[in-house]
Amino acid sequence: MADPRCAILDCRFDLAQPEWGAREYAAGHIPHALYADLDRDLAGAVHAGTGRSSAFRILPSGCEP
């Protein structure tokens, strides 16, 4: 990837089989892509009355592959 501020994330996930996405990523993915687990990397902590929220920040626009 030309811009070090950008990344390709593989976010495959199956709520019924939480480990499925990581297995699929290990079996094959886009070159240089990183795996982001829904529970561990993409969802914030559960708070009473609010559920989960996003735990990640979107990078600035203009990233080019």
mmCIF file as gemmi writes it, N, C-alpha and C atoms, coordinates in Angstrom:
data_model
loop_
_atom_site.group_PDB
_atom_site.id
_atom_site.type_symbol
_atom_site.label_atom_id
_atom_site.label_alt_id
_atom_site.label_comp_id
_atom_site.label_asym_id
_atom_site.label_entity_id
_atom_site.label_seq_id
_atom_site.pdbx_PDB_ins_code
_atom_site.Cartn_x
_atom_site.Cartn_y
_atom_site.Cartn_z
_atom_site.occupancy
_atom_site.B_iso_or_equiv
_atom_site.pdbx_formal_charge
_atom_site.auth_seq_id
_atom_site.auth_asym_id
_atom_site.pdbx_PDB_model_num
ATOM 1 N N . MET Axp A 1 ? 0.844 -1.164 0 1 0 ? 1 A 1
ATOM 2 C CA . MET Axp A 1 ? 0 0 0 1 0 ? 1 A 1
ATOM 3 C C . MET Axp A 1 ? 0.894 1.233 0 1 0 ? 1 A 1
ATOM 4 N N . ALA Axp A 2 ? 0.566 2.163 -0.819 1 0 ? 2 A 1
ATOM 5 C CA . ALA Axp A 2 ? 1.403 3.346 -0.998 1 0 ? 2 A 1
ATOM 6 C C . ALA Axp A 2 ? 1.358 4.301 0.196 1 0 ? 2 A 1
ATOM 7 N N . ASP Axp A 3 ? 0.237 4.443 0.828 1 0 ? 3 A 1
ATOM 8 C CA . ASP Axp A 3 ? 0.079 5.392 1.927 1 0 ? 3 A 1
ATOM 9 C C . ASP Axp A 3 ? 0.117 4.648 3.263 1 0 ? 3 A 1
ATOM 10 N N . PRO Axp A 4 ? 1.148 4.885 4.09 1 0 ? 4 A 1
ATOM 11 C CA . PRO Axp A 4 ? 1.26 4.144 5.353 1 0 ? 4 A 1
ATOM 12 C C . PRO Axp A 4 ? 0.149 4.467 6.355 1 0 ? 4 A 1
ATOM 13 N N . ARG Axp A 5 ? -0.647 5.51 6.11 1 0 ? 5 A 1
ATOM 14 C CA . ARG Axp A 5 ? -1.768 5.839 6.993 1 0 ? 5 A 1
ATOM 15 C C . ARG Axp A 5 ? -2.975 4.954 6.728 1 0 ? 5 A 1
ATOM 16 N N . CYS Axp A 6 ? -2.929 4.182 5.645 1 0 ? 6 A 1
ATOM 17 C CA . CYS Axp A 6 ? -4.075 3.377 5.231 1 0 ? 6 A 1
ATOM 18 C C . CYS Axp A 6 ? -3.793 1.901 5.43 1 0 ? 6 A 1
ATOM 19 N N . ALA Axp A 7 ? -4.868 1.153 5.633 1 0 ? 7 A 1
ATOM 20 C CA . ALA Axp A 7 ? -4.751 -0.302 5.768 1 0 ? 7 A 1
ATOM 21 C C . ALA Axp A 7 ? -5.992 -0.946 5.177 1 0 ? 7 A 1
ATOM 22 N N . ILE Axp A 8 ? -5.819 -2.147 4.674 1 0 ? 8 A 1
ATOM 23 C CA . ILE Axp A 8 ? -6.944 -2.958 4.231 1 0 ? 8 A 1
ATOM 24 C C . ILE Axp A 8 ? -7.251 -3.903 5.38 1 0 ? 8 A 1
ATOM 25 N N . LEU Axp A 9 ? -8.489 -3.858 5.863 1 0 ? 9 A 1
ATOM 26 C CA . LEU Axp A 9 ? -8.894 -4.72 6.965 1 0 ? 9 A 1
ATOM 27 C C . LEU Axp A 9 ? -9.827 -5.809 6.473 1 0 ? 9 A 1
ATOM 28 N N . ASP Axp A 10 ? -9.524 -7.02 6.866 1 0 ? 10 A 1
ATOM 29 C CA . ASP Axp A 10 ? -10.39 -8.166 6.609 1 0 ? 10 A 1
ATOM 30 C C . ASP Axp A 10 ? -11.228 -8.33 7.865 1 0 ? 10 A 1
ATOM 31 N N . CYS Axp A 11 ? -12.529 -8.105 7.751 1 0 ? 11 A 1
ATOM 32 C CA . CYS Axp A 11 ? -13.422 -8.114 8.912 1 0 ? 11 A 1
ATOM 33 C C . CYS Axp A 11 ? -14.446 -9.241 8.847 1 0 ? 11 A 1
ATOM 34 N N . ARG Axp A 12 ? -14.117 -10.308 8.134 1 0 ? 12 A 1
ATOM 35 C CA . ARG Axp A 12 ? -15.081 -11.413 8.037 1 0 ? 12 A 1
ATOM 36 C C . ARG Axp A 12 ? -15.418 -11.91 9.437 1 0 ? 12 A 1
ATOM 37 N N . PHE Axp A 13 ? -16.697 -12.142 9.667 1 0 ? 13 A 1
ATOM 38 C CA . PHE Axp A 13 ? -17.124 -12.566 11.001 1 0 ? 13 A 1
ATOM 39 C C . PHE Axp A 13 ? -18.461 -13.285 10.899 1 0 ? 13 A 1
ATOM 40 N N . ASP Axp A 14 ? -18.642 -14.285 11.722 1 0 ? 14 A 1
ATOM 41 C CA . ASP Axp A 14 ? -19.901 -15.022 11.806 1 0 ? 14 A 1
ATOM 42 C C . ASP Axp A 14 ? -20.296 -15.041 13.274 1 0 ? 14 A 1
ATOM 43 N N . LEU Axp A 15 ? -21.418 -14.402 13.613 1 0 ? 15 A 1
ATOM 44 C CA . LEU Axp A 15 ? -21.832 -14.322 15.011 1 0 ? 15 A 1
ATOM 45 C C . LEU Axp A 15 ? -22.013 -15.698 15.641 1 0 ? 15 A 1
ATOM 46 N N . ALA Axp A 16 ? -22.385 -16.696 14.854 1 0 ? 16 A 1
ATOM 47 C CA . ALA Axp A 16 ? -22.578 -18.044 15.371 1 0 ? 16 A 1
ATOM 48 C C . ALA Axp A 16 ? -21.261 -18.793 15.56 1 0 ? 16 A 1
ATOM 49 N N . GLN Axp A 17 ? -20.207 -18.347 14.851 1 0 ? 17 A 1
ATOM 50 C CA . GLN Axp A 17 ? -18.89 -18.982 14.928 1 0 ? 17 A 1
ATOM 51 C C . GLN Axp A 17 ? -17.827 -17.882 14.983 1 0 ? 17 A 1
ATOM 52 N N . PRO Axp A 18 ? -17.627 -17.24 16.125 1 0 ? 18 A 1
ATOM 53 C CA . PRO Axp A 18 ? -16.734 -16.079 16.206 1 0 ? 18 A 1
ATOM 54 C C . PRO Axp A 18 ? -15.305 -16.318 15.696 1 0 ? 18 A 1
ATOM 55 N N . GLU Axp A 19 ? -14.821 -17.536 15.745 1 0 ? 19 A 1
ATOM 56 C CA . GLU Axp A 19 ? -13.457 -17.818 15.294 1 0 ? 19 A 1
ATOM 57 C C . GLU Axp A 19 ? -13.347 -18.038 13.78 1 0 ? 19 A 1
ATOM 58 N N . TRP Axp A 20 ? -14.479 -18.123 13.086 1 0 ? 20 A 1
ATOM 59 C CA . TRP Axp A 20 ? -14.501 -18.404 11.653 1 0 ? 20 A 1
ATOM 60 C C . TRP Axp A 20 ? -13.697 -17.382 10.844 1 0 ? 20 A 1
ATOM 61 N N . GLY Axp A 21 ? -13.878 -16.103 11.098 1 0 ? 21 A 1
ATOM 62 C CA . GLY Axp A 21 ? -13.203 -15.068 10.317 1 0 ? 21 A 1
ATOM 63 C C . GLY Axp A 21 ? -11.693 -15.161 10.398 1 0 ? 21 A 1
ATOM 64 N N . ALA Axp A 22 ? -11.169 -15.386 11.584 1 0 ? 22 A 1
ATOM 65 C CA . ALA Axp A 22 ? -9.712 -15.514 11.744 1 0 ? 22 A 1
ATOM 66 C C . ALA Axp A 22 ? -9.191 -16.739 10.998 1 0 ? 22 A 1
ATOM 67 N N . ARG Axp A 23 ? -9.961 -17.823 11.029 1 0 ? 23 A 1
ATOM 68 C CA . ARG Axp A 23 ? -9.549 -19.035 10.283 1 0 ? 23 A 1
ATOM 69 C C . ARG Axp A 23 ? -9.533 -18.755 8.786 1 0 ? 23 A 1
ATOM 70 N N . GLU Axp A 24 ? -10.56 -18.084 8.287 1 0 ? 24 A 1
ATOM 71 C CA . GLU Axp A 24 ? -10.619 -17.768 6.861 1 0 ? 24 A 1
ATOM 72 C C . GLU Axp A 24 ? -9.481 -16.822 6.466 1 0 ? 24 A 1
ATOM 73 N N . TYR Axp A 25 ? -9.199 -15.85 7.304 1 0 ? 25 A 1
ATOM 74 C CA . TYR Axp A 25 ? -8.089 -14.926 7.05 1 0 ? 25 A 1
ATOM 75 C C . TYR Axp A 25 ? -6.774 -15.704 6.96 1 0 ? 25 A 1
ATOM 76 N N . ALA Axp A 26 ? -6.563 -16.616 7.905 1 0 ? 26 A 1
ATOM 77 C CA . ALA Axp A 26 ? -5.332 -17.42 7.9 1 0 ? 26 A 1
ATOM 78 C C . ALA Axp A 26 ? -5.24 -18.285 6.648 1 0 ? 26 A 1
ATOM 79 N N . ALA Axp A 27 ? -6.386 -18.721 6.127 1 0 ? 27 A 1
ATOM 80 C CA . ALA Axp A 27 ? -6.398 -19.57 4.933 1 0 ? 27 A 1
ATOM 81 C C . ALA Axp A 27 ? -6.096 -18.782 3.665 1 0 ? 27 A 1
ATOM 82 N N . GLY Axp A 28 ? -6.336 -17.469 3.687 1 0 ? 28 A 1
ATOM 83 C CA . GLY Axp A 28 ? -6.052 -16.65 2.521 1 0 ? 28 A 1
ATOM 84 C C . GLY Axp A 28 ? -6.725 -15.306 2.606 1 0 ? 28 A 1
ATOM 85 N N . HIS Axp A 29 ? -6.01 -14.271 2.184 1 0 ? 29 A 1
ATOM 86 C CA . HIS Axp A 29 ? -6.549 -12.915 2.229 1 0 ? 29 A 1
ATOM 87 C C . HIS Axp A 29 ? -5.828 -12.027 1.219 1 0 ? 29 A 1
ATOM 88 N N . ILE Axp A 30 ? -6.333 -10.837 1.021 1 0 ? 30 A 1
ATOM 89 C CA . ILE Axp A 30 ? -5.711 -9.855 0.138 1 0 ? 30 A 1
ATOM 90 C C . ILE Axp A 30 ? -4.299 -9.578 0.656 1 0 ? 30 A 1
ATOM 91 N N . PRO Axp A 31 ? -3.297 -9.519 -0.219 1 0 ? 31 A 1
ATOM 92 C CA . PRO Axp A 31 ? -1.938 -9.243 0.24 1 0 ? 31 A 1
ATOM 93 C C . PRO Axp A 31 ? -1.874 -7.974 1.101 1 0 ? 31 A 1
ATOM 94 N N . HIS Axp A 32 ? -1.176 -8.07 2.209 1 0 ? 32 A 1
ATOM 95 C CA . HIS Axp A 32 ? -0.935 -6.978 3.169 1 0 ? 32 A 1
ATOM 96 C C . HIS Axp A 32 ? -2.153 -6.612 4.006 1 0 ? 32 A 1
ATOM 97 N N . ALA Axp A 33 ? -3.282 -7.303 3.814 1 0 ? 33 A 1
ATOM 98 C CA . ALA Axp A 33 ? -4.466 -7.016 4.631 1 0 ? 33 A 1
ATOM 99 C C . ALA Axp A 33 ? -4.215 -7.475 6.061 1 0 ? 33 A 1
ATOM 100 N N . LEU Axp A 34 ? -4.86 -6.799 6.981 1 0 ? 34 A 1
ATOM 101 C CA . LEU Axp A 34 ? -4.801 -7.145 8.399 1 0 ? 34 A 1
ATOM 102 C C . LEU Axp A 34 ? -6.161 -7.674 8.815 1 0 ? 34 A 1
ATOM 103 N N . TYR Axp A 35 ? -6.176 -8.614 9.753 1 0 ? 35 A 1
ATOM 104 C CA . TYR Axp A 35 ? -7.456 -9.125 10.239 1 0 ? 35 A 1
ATOM 105 C C . TYR Axp A 35 ? -7.911 -8.293 11.431 1 0 ? 35 A 1
ATOM 106 N N . ALA Axp A 36 ? -9.174 -7.89 11.416 1 0 ? 36 A 1
ATOM 107 C CA . ALA Axp A 36 ? -9.769 -7.154 12.533 1 0 ? 36 A 1
ATOM 108 C C . ALA Axp A 36 ? -10.954 -7.96 13.048 1 0 ? 36 A 1
ATOM 109 N N . ASP Axp A 37 ? -10.835 -8.442 14.266 1 0 ? 37 A 1
ATOM 110 C CA . ASP Axp A 37 ? -11.879 -9.241 14.899 1 0 ? 37 A 1
ATOM 111 C C . ASP Axp A 37 ? -13.002 -8.329 15.408 1 0 ? 37 A 1
ATOM 112 N N . LEU Axp A 38 ? -14.241 -8.703 15.123 1 0 ? 38 A 1
ATOM 113 C CA . LEU Axp A 38 ? -15.379 -7.883 15.538 1 0 ? 38 A 1
ATOM 114 C C . LEU Axp A 38 ? -15.393 -7.654 17.046 1 0 ? 38 A 1
ATOM 115 N N . ASP Axp A 39 ? -15.271 -8.724 17.823 1 0 ? 39 A 1
ATOM 116 C CA . ASP Axp A 39 ? -15.336 -8.593 19.28 1 0 ? 39 A 1
ATOM 117 C C . ASP Axp A 39 ? -14.106 -7.914 19.869 1 0 ? 39 A 1
ATOM 118 N N . ARG Axp A 40 ? -12.945 -8.281 19.415 1 0 ? 40 A 1
ATOM 119 C CA . ARG Axp A 40 ? -11.698 -7.794 20.009 1 0 ? 40 A 1
ATOM 120 C C . ARG Axp A 40 ? -11.281 -6.416 19.492 1 0 ? 40 A 1
ATOM 121 N N . ASP Axp A 41 ? -11.464 -6.17 18.195 1 0 ? 41 A 1
ATOM 122 C CA . ASP Axp A 41 ? -10.89 -4.971 17.578 1 0 ? 41 A 1
ATOM 123 C C . ASP Axp A 41 ? -11.894 -3.897 17.149 1 0 ? 41 A 1
ATOM 124 N N . LEU Axp A 42 ? -13.102 -4.285 16.796 1 0 ? 42 A 1
ATOM 125 C CA . LEU Axp A 42 ? -14.018 -3.336 16.171 1 0 ? 42 A 1
ATOM 126 C C . LEU Axp A 42 ? -15.174 -2.867 17.051 1 0 ? 42 A 1
ATOM 127 N N . ALA Axp A 43 ? -15.456 -3.574 18.119 1 0 ? 43 A 1
ATOM 128 C CA . ALA Axp A 43 ? -16.576 -3.186 18.974 1 0 ? 43 A 1
ATOM 129 C C . ALA Axp A 43 ? -16.056 -2.748 20.338 1 0 ? 43 A 1
ATOM 130 N N . GLY Axp A 44 ? -16.613 -1.679 20.832 1 0 ? 44 A 1
ATOM 131 C CA . GLY Axp A 44 ? -16.241 -1.194 22.151 1 0 ? 44 A 1
ATOM 132 C C . GLY Axp A 44 ? -16.884 -2.032 23.241 1 0 ? 44 A 1
ATOM 133 N N . ALA Axp A 45 ? -16.593 -1.686 24.463 1 0 ? 45 A 1
ATOM 134 C CA . ALA Axp A 45 ? -17.144 -2.395 25.607 1 0 ? 45 A 1
ATOM 135 C C . ALA Axp A 45 ? -18.66 -2.197 25.686 1 0 ? 45 A 1
ATOM 136 N N . VAL Axp A 46 ? -19.326 -3.178 26.242 1 0 ? 46 A 1
ATOM 137 C CA . VAL Axp A 46 ? -20.77 -3.092 26.449 1 0 ? 46 A 1
ATOM 138 C C . VAL Axp A 46 ? -21.014 -2.231 27.68 1 0 ? 46 A 1
ATOM 139 N N . HIS Axp A 47 ? -21.921 -1.273 27.548 1 0 ? 47 A 1
ATOM 140 C CA . HIS Axp A 47 ? -22.293 -0.404 28.664 1 0 ? 47 A 1
ATOM 141 C C . HIS Axp A 47 ? -23.778 -0.571 28.931 1 0 ? 47 A 1
ATOM 142 N N . ALA Axp A 48 ? -24.157 -0.562 30.187 1 0 ? 48 A 1
ATOM 143 C CA . ALA Axp A 48 ? -25.56 -0.723 30.558 1 0 ? 48 A 1
ATOM 144 C C . ALA Axp A 48 ? -26.431 0.298 29.814 1 0 ? 48 A 1
ATOM 145 N N . GLY Axp A 49 ? -27.428 -0.2 29.121 1 0 ? 49 A 1
ATOM 146 C CA . GLY Axp A 49 ? -28.368 0.67 28.437 1 0 ? 49 A 1
ATOM 147 C C . GLY Axp A 49 ? -27.929 1.182 27.082 1 0 ? 49 A 1
ATOM 148 N N . THR Axp A 50 ? -26.674 0.969 26.705 1 0 ? 50 A 1
ATOM 149 C CA . THR Axp A 50 ? -26.216 1.499 25.423 1 0 ? 50 A 1
ATOM 150 C C . THR Axp A 50 ? -25.768 0.421 24.454 1 0 ? 50 A 1
ATOM 151 N N . GLY Axp A 51 ? -25.495 -0.779 24.923 1 0 ? 51 A 1
ATOM 152 C CA . GLY Axp A 51 ? -24.981 -1.813 24.04 1 0 ? 51 A 1
ATOM 153 C C . GLY Axp A 51 ? -23.534 -1.525 23.668 1 0 ? 51 A 1
ATOM 154 N N . ARG Axp A 52 ? -23.155 -1.929 22.475 1 0 ? 52 A 1
ATOM 155 C CA . ARG Axp A 52 ? -21.779 -1.751 22.03 1 0 ? 52 A 1
ATOM 156 C C . ARG Axp A 52 ? -21.671 -0.562 21.105 1 0 ? 52 A 1
ATOM 157 N N . SER Axp A 53 ? -20.481 -0.023 21.05 1 0 ? 53 A 1
ATOM 158 C CA . SER Axp A 53 ? -20.222 1.075 20.12 1 0 ? 53 A 1
ATOM 159 C C . SER Axp A 53 ? -18.929 0.787 19.375 1 0 ? 53 A 1
ATOM 160 N N . SER Axp A 54 ? -18.696 1.544 18.349 1 0 ? 54 A 1
ATOM 161 C CA . SER Axp A 54 ? -17.49 1.379 17.546 1 0 ? 54 A 1
ATOM 162 C C . SER Axp A 54 ? -16.258 1.69 18.382 1 0 ? 54 A 1
ATOM 163 N N . ALA Axp A 55 ? -15.216 0.868 18.217 1 0 ? 55 A 1
ATOM 164 C CA . ALA Axp A 55 ? -13.982 1.069 18.963 1 0 ? 55 A 1
ATOM 165 C C . ALA Axp A 55 ? -12.867 1.586 18.069 1 0 ? 55 A 1
ATOM 166 N N . PHE Axp A 56 ? -13.158 1.854 16.797 1 0 ? 56 A 1
ATOM 167 C CA . PHE Axp A 56 ? -12.104 2.276 15.89 1 0 ? 56 A 1
ATOM 168 C C . PHE Axp A 56 ? -12.347 3.674 15.364 1 0 ? 56 A 1
ATOM 169 N N . ARG Axp A 57 ? -11.291 4.244 14.83 1 0 ? 57 A 1
ATOM 170 C CA . ARG Axp A 57 ? -11.342 5.586 14.252 1 0 ? 57 A 1
ATOM 171 C C . ARG Axp A 57 ? -11.098 5.469 12.758 1 0 ? 57 A 1
ATOM 172 N N . ILE Axp A 58 ? -11.889 6.159 11.969 1 0 ? 58 A 1
ATOM 173 C CA . ILE Axp A 58 ? -11.713 6.132 10.517 1 0 ? 58 A 1
ATOM 174 C C . ILE Axp A 58 ? -10.583 7.082 10.156 1 0 ? 58 A 1
ATOM 175 N N . LEU Axp A 59 ? -9.697 6.601 9.298 1 0 ? 59 A 1
ATOM 176 C CA . LEU Axp A 59 ? -8.563 7.43 8.867 1 0 ? 59 A 1
ATOM 177 C C . LEU Axp A 59 ? -9.023 8.554 7.966 1 0 ? 59 A 1
ATOM 178 N N . PRO Axp A 60 ? -8.198 9.573 7.843 1 0 ? 60 A 1
ATOM 179 C CA . PRO Axp A 60 ? -8.537 10.691 6.948 1 0 ? 60 A 1
ATOM 180 C C . PRO Axp A 60 ? -8.76 10.212 5.526 1 0 ? 60 A 1
ATOM 181 N N . SER Axp A 61 ? -9.605 10.92 4.799 1 0 ? 61 A 1
ATOM 182 C CA . SER Axp A 61 ? -9.845 10.552 3.408 1 0 ? 61 A 1
ATOM 183 C C . SER Axp A 61 ? -8.597 10.829 2.578 1 0 ? 61 A 1
ATOM 184 N N . GLY Axp A 62 ? -8.554 10.273 1.399 1 0 ? 62 A 1
ATOM 185 C CA . GLY Axp A 62 ? -7.433 10.488 0.517 1 0 ? 62 A 1
ATOM 186 C C . GLY Axp A 62 ? -6.442 9.347 0.499 1 0 ? 62 A 1
ATOM 187 N N . CYS Axp A 63 ? -6.714 8.278 1.238 1 0 ? 63 A 1
ATOM 188 C CA . CYS Axp A 63 ? -5.809 7.123 1.227 1 0 ? 63 A 1
ATOM 189 C C . CYS Axp A 63 ? -5.961 6.396 -0.108 1 0 ? 63 A 1
ATOM 190 N N . GLU Axp A 64 ? -4.872 6.112 -0.723 1 0 ? 64 A 1
ATOM 191 C CA . GLU Axp A 64 ? -4.868 5.424 -2.016 1 0 ? 64 A 1
ATOM 192 C C . GLU Axp A 64 ? -4.155 4.1 -1.875 1 0 ? 64 A 1
ATOM 193 N N . PRO Axp A 65 ? -4.73 3.017 -2.408 1 0 ? 65 A 1
ATOM 194 C CA . PRO Axp A 65 ? -4.062 1.707 -2.339 1 0 ? 65 A 1
ATOM 195 C C . PRO Axp A 65 ? -2.812 1.651 -3.197 1 0 ? 65 A 1
